[in-house]
Amino acid sequence: MRDYSATPSRGGACMPCCQLCVFAFTAFLIVAERTALIYCFVYYLWTGHNYCYAHLAGFTALFLLPGWGPQWLSYLWYLSDGRIRRKSLTWTHILHLGIFKRLWECMCLPDVHVYCEIMQQADASALRLFEALVVTLPQTLLQTYVLICTDIGIKSPGTQTLKRKCRKHACKVATV
């Protein structure tokens, strides 16, 4: 079994760079996912000329509620680690930034605490997986249902914007 209590060597200079890349990529994915959900919610409300769209908007918002689970679990883990309950820690989790805080702490942890760093990374990975299961999976199933089984079909929010851009581009090419 590997001994994680020893002080690591300075040979791995690309480790902070890799951690920064993982943090940036994770942040990009989470922001892109939340932006798409908000866009779908607003689209369903905006085009809500019948009750089907209003129900879809309601389901889209309702499926965001389980996202509080990973944030609550992260908050409880901070408290069990011996952290003092502060307003900043509470607001970080209310704003759904608990996973970002954990990833940031993984990057800023001193190299002498390798075991703590491994456990922090495992906590952040477990929380992200839990969030993906309780938020992303139901949203993906809902949007797939909307795409396949409703009259919206391919007229979903993203494809409407894409079609408008393609038409503008085709008109510019035709006039040249």
N, C-alpha and C positions, 0 to 999 in steps of 0.2 A: 504494500500500500504506500502511496506517495505521501511524503511528509510536507504538509502545507505550512508548518509553523516556522520553517527556515526563511531567512531574508532572501528575497529574490535577487538574482543578479541583474545588472544593468544592461545585459545583452539584448533584451527585447525592447528596443527603442521605438518600434512601430506600434506598440501596444496602445499608447494614448491616441494615436492617429486612428487605429482600428476602432477604439471605443467611441471616438468622435464621429466616425462614419456610421457606426451602428446607431448612435443617438440621433444623428441627423436623419437617417433613413427611417427610423421608427417614428420620429416626430413628423416627418413628411407623410407617412402612411396614416397616422392618426388624424392629422389635420385634413388630409384629402378625404378620408372616410367621413369625418364629421361634416365637412363642407358639402359632400354629395348628399348626405342625409338631410341637411338643412335645405339644400336646393330642391330636393324631391318634396319635402314637406311644403315649402312655399309654392312650388309648382302645383301640387294637388289642391292647395287652398285657392290659388289664383284661378285655376281652371275649374273650380268647383261648381259648375253649372248644374250638376246633379249630385245626388247623395253618395254615389259610388266614390267620387273623388274625395268628398269630405271624410268618408270612412277610411280611405287610404291614408289621408293626412293624419287622421287620428291614430291609426295603427302605426304609422311611421313614428309619431311622437311617443306612443305607448311603448314601442320596442326600445326606446332610448332609456326607459326607466331602469331596466336591469343593469345598466352601466354604473349605477350607484353601488352595486355589490362589490366589484373590485376596488373601488375607492374606499368603501367602508372597511374592507379587509385590509387594505394598505394602512389605513389610519389605525386600526386595531394592532397591526404588526408594529407600527411605530411606538404605540403606547406600551406594548409588551416588551419592546427592546429597551425600555427605560427612558424613552424620550419624555420630556415634560410637555404637558398639554399646553400649547400656545395658540393664539389666534391665527398666526401665520400658517401653522400646520393644519389647522381646521379649514381655513379658507383655501389653502392649496388643494385640499381634497374636495371641498365643495365645488370648486371650479374645474374639477376633473383633471388636475395636474399632478396627482399622486404618483403616477407611473413615471412622468417626466422627472419629478423630484428624486425618485429612487435611481433612475438612470444617471442623473446628474451627480448624485452622491457616489455612484459606482466609479464615475470618472474622476472625481476629486478626492477619493479615499487615498491616504498615504500607502506607499508600497509595502510598508512593514506589516500591514494587517491583511495578508493574502487570504486567510480563511474568511475574514469578515467580508472581503471583496467578493469572494466566490459566493458566499451566502446572500449578499446584496443582489448580485447578478441573478442568482437563482430565484430570489423573491420577485425581482422585476420581470423575469421571464414567465414565472407562474402567474403573476397578475395580468400580464399582457395576453397570455393564453386563455385565462379565465374570462377576460374582457372580450376576446375574440369569440369565445363560445356563447356568451350570454348576450352580446350586442350584435356582432357582425353576422353570425349565423342566422338569427331570426330576420334581420334586415335583408340579407341576401335572399332568403326564401320568399319574403314578402315582395321584393322587387322582381324576382323571377316570376312569381305568380302574376304580378301586374303586367309584366312583359308578355307572358304567354296567354293568359286566360281572360284578360279584360279588353275592352274596346280601345284602350290607350295603345296597347301593343307597342309597335316600334315608334309611336309618337311620344315616347317618354321624353323627359326633359332634356337629356343630353343629345339625343338624336335630332330634336327640333333645332337646337342651336347649331348643330353640325350641318344640317340641311341648309339653314339660312346662310351660313358661311360659304358652303359649296355653291349656292346659287349666286351669291355676290361675286365669287371668284370666277364662275362660268360666264357671268355677264361681262366682267372685265376682260376676260380672254376673248370673248366673242366680238367686243368692240375694237380690239386691237388689230 
